[in-house]
Amino acid sequence: MKKYLLFDLDGTLTDPKIGITTCVQYALHSFGIEEPDLDKLEPFIGPPLRDSFMEFYGFTAEQAEEAVAKYRERFQNTGIFENEVYAGIPEMLKNLQSKGYFLALASSKPQIYVERILEHFDLKKYFAVVVGSELDGTRETKDQVVQETLHQLFKENPIEPDQVYMIGDRKFDVEGARALGVESVGVTYGYGSKEELKEAKADYIVQSVEELEKFLLRGSEELVNSNPDNKKKNPMYQRIWTMVYSFLMFILVRNAVQYALLALLYQLAQSGASGGLVDLLILRDETGAYNGYSGDVSSIIAALGFIGGALAVWSTAKLLITKNKEDMHLSHLKKEGKAKYALLVAVTIGAVIGFNLLFELLGVTNKSEAYTEVAAQQYSAHFIVGILVFGFISPIAEELLFRGVIYGYLRRFMDIKLAIALSALIFGVYHMNYVQGVYGFLIGCLMAYAYEYFGEFKMAVFVHVASNVLAYCLSYTAIAVTGFVSWPVCVIFLAVAVVSLITLHKQKNIF
């Protein structure tokens, strides 16, 4: 959450169309040029006037100076007040200031006019720093204005561009911010189009004052309290019950499906049926008596149970995933680069292999009877069946419950860090043995972190699927190789995970 906010004036805080365009019209008239359509003069809103007169009407530098003088002749007493504040701006500025944000005004408009406009609309009280251009043409470009604003804002302290947003409606605001290493927030309710802002490579783009305020306040208490799913509408017991009910339904339906299928198999075996499919499903001893079922059948029954559990929580999960996607949209207006996805892959691989090797080296996997039984069941199936069931079906089903419902609900009513930890703790306890419990907690934190970082539920699913597939493959390949199970290899993979995670976090702090 960045605390230093630089605002453009025209087209961002106020709508100056009438004042600017009529003054341009007045200046053009002095050159014998008549332009009755004020809409055609909108491009003058934003960039320096001299440049606009030369670009749009082919004026020489000398003519442009004369035109600017004519423009100011009308603007200084009349056009300056033919202006209005966008709805919601005063309330937004007041709210931001009360939350401890440092606000500054950075405009290419002459400073003397900027200050008069702010005073006229009673907005100056919200800004710690106000910077505009000079009437003599110095400090006229946006990058010069932004640079001076930063100097005044940080004073003798080192400037921290990564703690600043430049908010404006035109490409000039974006370009000025980029020149100083500052991230930009483009607004489309002003006079720059979405296409213009995208082409200028705005870091974020919002479409209304309301969306701008939500974006700047995202993650703060103010945004949580303004959520329609607030505490008054959803008492604590109701929020807890929604999660508990979903958890119980998932377990109940999953187990009911599995027990029902096992009962059917047993009845089939007792019926004396044999041949064809029956012999593939049921194992018999030398006497022909029922002797259980194959690992493949066990895995398929588990898969059908997980599918049943997923269907039981589907409607709740879908609702929360959709709601959270809408909430996260404001934190993910800028598409994440490929490098960040690569870092997540590195974290996942490093963590999965590193933790598996760590548990193996510490000998904890052999000390837990519960874990040994679970592992024996999962690895009794053929490789392809096991990968399909435990690498894809079960993690997708579990994600609907644990990140879709439980984390999806927790993140709406508590601090993100606490929501990640608590949802991961529940995920760990769910496994009912300390080996998978500890591992589930650690990887569960990564799953929720990936969800929050990228703003997409599918990223949590990706981490879970990748973790299960990789862990399952390790049991058949590298982890069985004596030389691979060693402290140096373990440390290397854990180091890769830690370094990649730190790098990822430094590029964007989601907390």
C-alpha positions as CSV (number, residue, x, y, z in Angstrom):
1,M,0.0,0.0,0.0
2,K,1.7,3.2,-1.2
3,K,1.3,6.2,1.0
4,Y,2.5,9.0,-1.3
5,L,-0.1,10.1,-3.9
6,L,0.5,12.6,-6.7
7,F,-2.7,13.9,-8.4
8,D,-3.0,15.6,-11.7
9,L,-5.6,18.4,-11.7
10,D,-7.4,18.8,-15.0
11,G,-9.4,15.7,-15.9
12,T,-8.5,14.0,-12.7
13,L,-9.8,16.1,-9.8
14,T,-11.8,18.7,-11.8
15,D,-13.6,18.9,-15.2
16,P,-12.1,22.0,-16.8
17,K,-13.6,21.5,-20.3
18,I,-15.7,24.7,-20.6
19,G,-13.0,27.0,-19.1
20,I,-10.1,25.6,-21.2
21,T,-11.9,25.1,-24.5
22,T,-13.5,28.5,-24.5
23,C,-10.2,30.2,-23.7
24,V,-8.6,28.2,-26.6
25,Q,-11.5,29.3,-28.8
26,Y,-10.8,32.9,-27.6
27,A,-7.1,32.7,-28.5
28,L,-7.7,31.1,-31.9
29,H,-10.2,33.9,-32.7
30,S,-7.5,36.4,-32.3
31,F,-5.7,34.7,-35.1
32,G,-8.8,34.7,-37.3
33,I,-9.5,31.0,-36.6
34,E,-13.1,30.1,-35.7
35,E,-13.8,26.8,-34.0
36,P,-17.4,26.6,-32.8
37,D,-17.2,22.9,-31.7
38,L,-15.7,22.8,-28.2
39,D,-15.4,19.0,-28.3
40,K,-12.7,19.4,-31.0
41,L,-10.7,21.4,-28.6
42,E,-10.6,18.7,-25.8
43,P,-7.1,17.6,-26.8
44,F,-5.9,20.9,-25.3
45,I,-6.8,19.5,-21.8
46,G,-3.7,18.0,-20.3
47,P,-0.6,18.8,-22.3
48,P,1.3,22.2,-22.2
49,L,-0.5,24.9,-24.2
50,R,2.4,25.9,-26.3
51,D,2.9,22.4,-27.6
52,S,-0.8,22.0,-28.3
53,F,-1.1,25.2,-30.4
54,M,1.9,24.1,-32.5
55,E,0.8,20.5,-32.8
56,F,-2.9,21.0,-33.6
57,Y,-2.8,24.4,-35.6
58,G,0.7,24.4,-36.9
59,F,1.7,27.6,-35.0
60,T,5.3,28.6,-34.9
61,A,7.0,28.9,-31.5
62,E,6.4,32.7,-31.6
63,Q,2.8,32.4,-32.6
64,A,2.3,29.8,-29.8
65,E,3.6,32.2,-27.2
66,E,1.2,34.8,-28.4
67,A,-1.7,32.4,-28.4
68,V,-0.9,31.3,-24.8
69,A,-0.9,35.0,-23.8
70,K,-4.3,35.5,-25.4
71,Y,-5.5,32.3,-23.7
72,R,-4.4,33.5,-20.3
73,E,-6.0,36.9,-20.9
74,R,-9.5,35.3,-20.6
75,F,-8.5,32.4,-18.4
76,Q,-7.1,34.3,-15.4
77,N,-10.4,35.9,-14.5
78,T,-13.1,34.0,-16.2
79,G,-12.0,30.6,-17.6
80,I,-10.4,29.5,-14.4
81,F,-13.8,29.3,-12.7
82,E,-15.6,27.6,-15.6
83,N,-14.7,24.4,-13.9
84,E,-16.2,21.8,-11.6
85,V,-15.0,19.2,-9.2
86,Y,-15.8,15.6,-10.2
87,A,-18.4,14.0,-7.9
88,G,-16.8,12.1,-5.0
89,I,-13.4,13.8,-5.2
90,P,-13.6,15.9,-2.0
91,E,-14.8,12.9,0.0
92,M,-12.1,10.7,-1.4
93,L,-9.3,13.2,-0.6
94,K,-10.6,13.7,2.9
95,N,-10.7,10.0,3.4
96,L,-7.2,9.4,2.1
97,Q,-5.8,12.2,4.2
98,S,-7.6,10.8,7.3
99,K,-6.0,7.4,6.7
100,G,-2.5,8.9,6.8
101,Y,-1.8,9.2,3.0
102,F,0.5,12.1,1.9
103,L,-1.2,13.9,-1.0
104,A,0.4,16.2,-3.5
105,L,-0.8,18.0,-6.6
106,A,1.4,17.8,-9.7
107,S,0.0,19.7,-12.7
108,S,1.3,21.2,-15.9
109,K,-1.0,24.1,-15.4
110,P,0.7,27.3,-14.0
111,Q,1.0,27.0,-10.3
112,I,-0.7,30.4,-9.7
113,Y,-3.8,29.0,-11.4
114,V,-3.6,25.6,-9.7
115,E,-3.6,27.2,-6.2
116,R,-6.5,29.5,-7.1
117,I,-8.6,26.6,-8.4
118,L,-7.8,24.5,-5.3
119,E,-8.7,27.4,-3.0
120,H,-11.9,28.2,-5.0
121,F,-13.1,24.6,-4.5
122,D,-11.8,24.3,-0.9
123,L,-9.4,21.4,-1.9
124,K,-6.1,22.9,-1.0
125,K,-6.3,21.8,2.6
126,Y,-5.9,18.2,1.6
127,F,-2.5,18.6,-0.2
128,A,0.8,18.7,1.6
129,V,2.5,19.9,-1.6
130,V,1.2,21.8,-4.6
131,V,3.4,22.0,-7.8
132,G,2.5,23.5,-11.2
133,S,4.4,25.0,-14.1
134,E,5.8,28.5,-14.2
135,L,4.3,31.3,-16.4
136,D,7.7,31.9,-18.0
137,G,7.6,28.4,-19.5
138,T,10.1,26.7,-17.1
139,R,9.1,23.5,-15.3
140,E,6.5,22.9,-17.9
141,T,6.8,19.2,-18.9
142,K,5.2,16.6,-16.7
143,D,8.4,14.9,-15.7
144,Q,9.8,18.2,-14.5
145,V,6.6,18.8,-12.5
146,V,6.7,15.3,-11.0
147,Q,10.4,15.6,-10.1
148,E,9.8,18.9,-8.3
149,T,6.8,17.5,-6.5
150,L,8.9,14.5,-5.2
151,H,11.6,16.8,-4.0
152,Q,9.2,18.9,-2.0
153,L,7.3,15.9,-0.7
154,F,10.3,14.0,0.6
155,K,12.3,17.1,1.5
156,E,15.7,16.2,2.8
157,N,14.9,12.5,2.9
158,P,15.8,10.1,0.1
159,I,13.1,9.9,-2.6
160,E,11.3,6.5,-2.6
161,P,9.7,6.2,-6.1
162,D,8.4,2.7,-5.2
163,Q,6.2,4.3,-2.5
164,V,4.5,6.7,-4.9
165,Y,1.6,6.7,-7.3
166,M,1.0,9.3,-10.0
167,I,-2.7,9.6,-10.8
168,G,-3.8,11.3,-14.0
169,D,-6.0,11.0,-17.1
170,R,-3.6,11.6,-20.0
171,K,-0.5,9.9,-21.4
172,F,1.6,12.9,-20.3
173,D,0.9,11.9,-16.6
174,V,1.9,8.3,-17.3
175,E,5.1,9.4,-19.2
176,G,6.1,11.8,-16.5
177,A,5.7,9.2,-13.8
178,R,7.7,6.6,-15.8
179,A,10.5,9.0,-16.3
180,L,10.9,9.2,-12.5
181,G,10.4,5.5,-11.9
182,V,7.0,6.1,-10.3
183,E,4.0,3.8,-11.0
184,S,1.0,5.5,-12.6
185,V,-2.7,5.1,-12.2
186,G,-4.7,6.2,-15.3
187,V,-8.3,7.4,-14.9
188,T,-10.7,7.0,-17.8
189,Y,-13.4,9.4,-16.5
190,G,-11.2,12.3,-17.6
191,Y,-10.1,13.2,-21.1
192,G,-7.7,10.4,-21.9
193,S,-9.1,7.2,-23.4
194,K,-8.3,3.7,-22.1
195,E,-6.4,3.0,-25.3
196,E,-4.3,6.2,-24.8
197,L,-3.4,5.1,-21.3
198,K,-2.7,1.6,-22.3
199,E,-0.4,2.7,-25.1
200,A,1.4,4.9,-22.7
201,K,1.9,1.8,-20.5
202,A,-0.1,3.0,-17.4
203,D,0.6,0.6,-14.6
204,Y,-3.1,0.6,-13.5
205,I,-6.3,1.9,-15.1
206,V,-9.5,2.7,-13.2
207,Q,-12.8,3.9,-14.7
208,S,-14.4,6.0,-11.9
209,V,-13.7,8.1,-8.8
210,E,-15.3,5.3,-6.7
211,E,-13.0,2.7,-8.3
212,L,-10.0,5.0,-7.8
213,E,-10.7,5.3,-4.1
214,K,-11.2,1.6,-3.7
215,F,-7.9,1.0,-5.5
216,L,-5.9,3.4,-3.3
217,L,-7.5,2.1,-0.1
218,R,-7.4,-1.6,-1.1
219,G,-6.3,-3.7,1.8
220,S,-7.1,-1.0,4.4
221,E,-9.6,-1.2,7.1
222,E,-11.7,1.4,5.2
223,L,-12.2,-1.0,2.3
224,V,-13.1,-3.9,4.6
225,N,-15.6,-1.9,6.5
226,S,-17.2,-0.6,3.3
227,N,-17.7,-4.2,2.1
228,P,-21.4,-5.2,1.7
229,D,-20.7,-8.4,3.5
230,N,-19.9,-6.5,6.7
231,K,-20.3,-7.6,10.3
232,K,-23.8,-6.2,10.6
233,K,-25.1,-8.3,7.8
234,N,-22.9,-11.4,8.7
235,P,-22.6,-11.9,12.4
236,M,-19.6,-13.9,13.6
237,Y,-21.5,-17.1,14.3
238,Q,-23.0,-17.0,10.7
239,R,-19.6,-16.6,9.1
240,I,-18.1,-19.4,11.2
241,W,-21.1,-21.6,10.4
242,T,-20.8,-21.1,6.7
243,M,-17.3,-22.4,6.8
244,V,-18.0,-25.2,9.2
245,Y,-21.1,-26.3,7.3
246,S,-19.1,-26.5,4.0
247,F,-16.3,-28.4,5.7
248,L,-18.7,-30.9,7.2
249,M,-20.7,-31.4,4.0
250,F,-17.5,-32.0,2.0
251,I,-16.3,-34.7,4.5
252,L,-19.8,-36.2,4.9
253,V,-20.5,-36.5,1.2
254,R,-17.0,-37.6,0.3
255,N,-17.1,-40.4,3.0
256,A,-20.7,-41.4,2.2
257,V,-19.8,-41.9,-1.5
258,Q,-16.8,-43.9,-0.7
259,Y,-18.5,-46.1,1.9
260,A,-21.5,-46.7,-0.4
261,L,-19.2,-47.8,-3.2
262,L,-17.3,-50.1,-0.9
263,A,-20.5,-51.6,0.4
264,L,-21.6,-52.3,-3.2
265,L,-18.3,-54.0,-3.9
266,Y,-18.7,-56.1,-0.8
267,Q,-22.2,-57.1,-1.8
268,L,-21.0,-57.9,-5.3
269,A,-18.3,-60.2,-3.9
270,Q,-20.7,-61.9,-1.5
271,S,-23.2,-62.6,-4.3
272,G,-20.7,-65.0,-5.9
273,A,-20.6,-63.2,-9.2
274,S,-17.4,-63.7,-11.2
275,G,-15.8,-63.1,-14.6
276,G,-15.3,-60.0,-16.7
277,L,-15.4,-56.7,-14.8
278,V,-16.0,-58.3,-11.5
279,D,-12.7,-60.1,-11.5
280,L,-11.0,-56.8,-12.3
281,L,-12.6,-55.1,-9.3
282,I,-12.4,-57.7,-6.6
283,L,-9.4,-59.7,-5.3
284,R,-10.0,-63.3,-4.1
285,D,-7.7,-65.8,-2.4
286,E,-6.9,-69.3,-3.6
287,T,-10.2,-70.6,-2.3
288,G,-12.2,-67.9,-4.2
289,A,-13.1,-66.0,-1.1
290,Y,-13.3,-62.2,-1.1
291,N,-9.9,-60.7,-0.3
292,G,-10.4,-57.0,-0.9
293,Y,-9.9,-54.9,-4.0
294,S,-7.0,-53.5,-6.0
295,G,-5.2,-50.3,-5.5
296,D,-6.7,-48.9,-8.7
297,V,-10.2,-49.6,-7.5
298,S,-9.4,-48.0,-4.1
299,S,-8.1,-44.9,-5.9
300,I,-11.1,-44.7,-8.2
301,I,-13.4,-44.9,-5.2
302,A,-11.4,-42.1,-3.5
303,A,-11.7,-40.0,-6.7
304,L,-15.5,-40.4,-6.8
305,G,-15.7,-39.5,-3.2
306,F,-13.7,-36.3,-3.8
307,I,-15.9,-35.4,-6.8
308,G,-19.0,-35.9,-4.5
309,G,-17.4,-33.6,-1.9
310,A,-16.6,-31.0,-4.5
311,L,-20.2,-31.0,-5.8
312,A,-21.4,-30.5,-2.2
313,V,-19.6,-27.2,-1.8
314,W,-19.6,-26.1,-5.4
315,S,-22.3,-23.4,-5.2
316,T,-20.8,-21.8,-2.1
317,A,-17.3,-22.0,-3.6
318,K,-18.4,-20.5,-6.9
319,L,-20.1,-17.6,-5.2
320,L,-17.1,-16.8,-3.0
321,I,-14.6,-17.2,-5.8
322,T,-16.6,-14.8,-7.9
323,K,-16.9,-12.2,-5.1
324,N,-13.2,-12.4,-4.3
325,K,-12.3,-12.1,-8.0
326,E,-14.3,-8.8,-8.1
327,D,-12.6,-7.6,-4.9
328,M,-9.1,-8.6,-6.1
329,H,-9.6,-6.9,-9.4
330,L,-8.5,-3.6,-8.0
331,S,-5.3,-5.0,-6.8
332,H,-4.5,-6.7,-10.1
333,L,-5.3,-4.1,-12.7
334,K,-1.8,-4.5,-14.0
335,K,-1.1,-7.9,-15.6
336,E,1.7,-9.8,-13.8
337,G,4.8,-10.5,-15.9
338,K,6.0,-13.9,-16.9
339,A,9.0,-13.6,-14.6
340,K,6.6,-13.7,-11.6
341,Y,4.9,-16.9,-12.8
342,A,8.4,-18.4,-13.2
343,L,9.3,-17.4,-9.7
344,L,6.1,-19.1,-8.4
345,V,7.1,-22.3,-10.2
346,A,10.5,-22.1,-8.6
347,V,9.1,-21.6,-5.2
348,T,6.7,-24.6,-5.7
349,I,9.4,-26.9,-6.9
350,G,11.9,-25.9,-4.3
351,A,9.4,-26.2,-1.5
352,V,7.9,-29.5,-2.5
353,I,11.2,-31.3,-3.1
354,G,12.9,-29.5,-0.2
355,F,10.2,-30.4,2.4
356,N,9.9,-34.0,1.2
357,L,13.6,-34.5,1.4
358,L,13.7,-32.8,4.8
359,F,11.0,-35.1,6.3
360,E,12.8,-38.1,4.7
361,L,16.1,-37.1,6.2
362,L,14.6,-36.5,9.6
363,G,13.0,-39.9,9.5
364,V,9.5,-38.5,10.4
365,T,7.8,-40.2,7.5
366,N,8.6,-43.7,8.8
367,K,7.5,-42.8,12.4
368,S,3.9,-42.0,11.6
369,E,1.7,-45.0,11.2
370,A,-1.2,-42.9,10.0
371,Y,1.0,-41.4,7.2
372,T,2.4,-44.8,6.3
373,E,-1.1,-46.2,5.8
374,V,-2.2,-43.2,3.7
375,A,0.9,-43.5,1.5
376,A,0.5,-47.2,1.1
377,Q,-3.0,-46.7,-0.1
378,Q,-2.2,-43.9,-2.5
379,Y,0.9,-45.7,-4.0
380,S,-0.9,-49.1,-4.4
381,A,-2.5,-47.9,-7.7
382,H,-0.8,-47.9,-11.0
383,F,1.2,-44.7,-11.7
384,I,-1.3,-43.2,-14.2
385,V,-4.3,-43.9,-12.0
386,G,-2.6,-42.5,-9.0
387,I,-1.5,-39.3,-10.8
388,L,-5.0,-38.7,-12.1
389,V,-6.7,-39.2,-8.8
390,F,-4.2,-37.7,-6.3
391,G,-2.4,-35.3,-8.7
392,F,-5.5,-33.7,-10.2
393,I,-8.9,-34.8,-8.9
394,S,-8.3,-34.6,-5.2
395,P,-6.4,-31.3,-5.2
396,I,-9.0,-29.6,-7.3
397,A,-11.8,-30.8,-5.0
398,E,-9.8,-29.7,-1.9
399,E,-9.1,-26.3,-3.4
400,L,-12.8,-25.6,-3.8
401,L,-13.2,-26.2,-0.1
402,F,-10.0,-24.8,1.5
403,R,-9.1,-21.8,-0.8
404,G,-12.5,-21.4,-2.5
405,V,-14.7,-21.4,0.6
406,I,-12.6,-21.3,3.8
407,Y,-9.8,-18.9,2.7
408,G,-12.3,-17.1,0.4
409,Y,-14.4,-16.3,3.4
410,L,-11.6,-15.6,5.9
411,R,-9.9,-13.0,3.7
412,R,-13.1,-10.9,3.6
413,F,-13.2,-10.4,7.4
414,M,-9.7,-10.5,8.7
415,D,-6.1,-9.5,8.0
416,I,-4.7,-11.3,4.9
417,K,-1.7,-12.7,6.8
418,L,-4.0,-14.2,9.5
419,A,-6.4,-15.5,6.8
420,I,-3.6,-17.3,5.0
421,A,-2.2,-18.9,8.2
422,L,-5.6,-19.9,9.6
423,S,-6.8,-21.5,6.3
424,A,-3.5,-23.4,6.0
425,L,-3.8,-24.6,9.6
426,I,-7.2,-26.0,8.9
427,F,-5.9,-27.6,5.8
428,G,-3.1,-29.2,7.7
429,V,-5.4,-30.6,10.5
430,Y,-7.7,-32.0,7.9
431,H,-5.0,-34.5,6.9
432,M,-5.2,-36.2,10.3
433,N,-1.5,-37.1,10.6
434,Y,1.4,-34.9,11.7
435,V,3.6,-35.5,8.6
436,Q,1.0,-34.4,6.1
437,G,-0.3,-31.9,8.7
438,V,2.9,-29.9,8.8
439,Y,3.5,-30.3,5.1
440,G,-0.1,-29.3,4.4
441,F,0.2,-26.1,6.5
442,L,3.4,-25.0,4.7
443,I,2.2,-25.7,1.2
444,G,-1.3,-24.4,2.2
445,C,0.2,-21.0,3.0
446,L,1.9,-21.0,-0.4
447,M,-1.4,-21.9,-2.1
448,A,-3.3,-19.0,-0.5
449,Y,-0.4,-16.7,-1.1
450,A,-0.4,-17.5,-4.8
451,Y,-4.2,-16.9,-4.9
452,E,-3.8,-13.5,-3.3
453,Y,-0.7,-12.5,-5.2
454,F,-2.0,-13.2,-8.7
455,G,-5.7,-12.6,-7.9
456,E,-6.8,-15.8,-9.5
457,F,-8.2,-18.9,-7.9
458,K,-6.6,-21.1,-10.6
459,M,-3.1,-20.2,-9.2
460,A,-3.9,-21.8,-5.9
461,V,-5.1,-24.9,-7.9
462,F,-1.9,-24.8,-9.9
463,V,0.3,-24.9,-6.8
464,H,-1.8,-27.7,-5.3
465,V,-1.8,-29.8,-8.5
466,A,1.9,-29.2,-9.1
467,S,2.8,-30.1,-5.5
468,N,0.8,-33.3,-5.6
469,V,2.1,-34.4,-9.0
470,L,5.7,-33.6,-8.1
471,A,5.5,-35.4,-4.7
472,Y,3.8,-38.4,-6.3
473,C,6.5,-38.6,-9.0
474,L,9.2,-38.3,-6.4
475,S,8.0,-41.5,-4.7
476,Y,8.6,-43.5,-7.9
477,T,11.8,-41.8,-9.1
478,A,14.4,-39.4,-7.7
479,I,13.5,-39.7,-4.0
480,A,14.3,-43.4,-4.1
481,V,17.8,-42.7,-5.4
482,T,20.1,-42.8,-2.4
483,G,22.4,-40.0,-3.6
484,F,19.4,-37.7,-4.1
485,V,18.2,-37.9,-0.5
486,S,20.9,-35.9,1.1
487,W,21.3,-32.7,3.1
488,P,23.1,-30.7,0.4
489,V,20.3,-31.4,-2.1
490,C,17.7,-30.6,0.5
491,V,19.3,-27.3,1.4
492,I,19.7,-26.3,-2.2
493,F,16.0,-26.9,-3.0
494,L,14.8,-25.1,0.2
495,A,17.2,-22.2,-0.6
496,V,15.7,-21.9,-4.1
497,A,12.2,-21.8,-2.6
498,V,13.2,-19.1,0.0
499,V,15.1,-16.9,-2.4
500,S,12.4,-17.1,-5.1
501,L,9.7,-16.3,-2.5
502,I,11.6,-13.3,-1.2
503,T,12.2,-12.0,-4.7
504,L,8.5,-12.5,-5.5
505,H,7.4,-10.6,-2.4
506,K,9.8,-7.7,-3.0
507,Q,8.3,-7.2,-6.4
508,K,4.8,-6.8,-4.9
509,N,3.9,-6.8,-1.3
510,I,0.3,-8.2,-1.0
511,F,0.2,-7.5,2.8
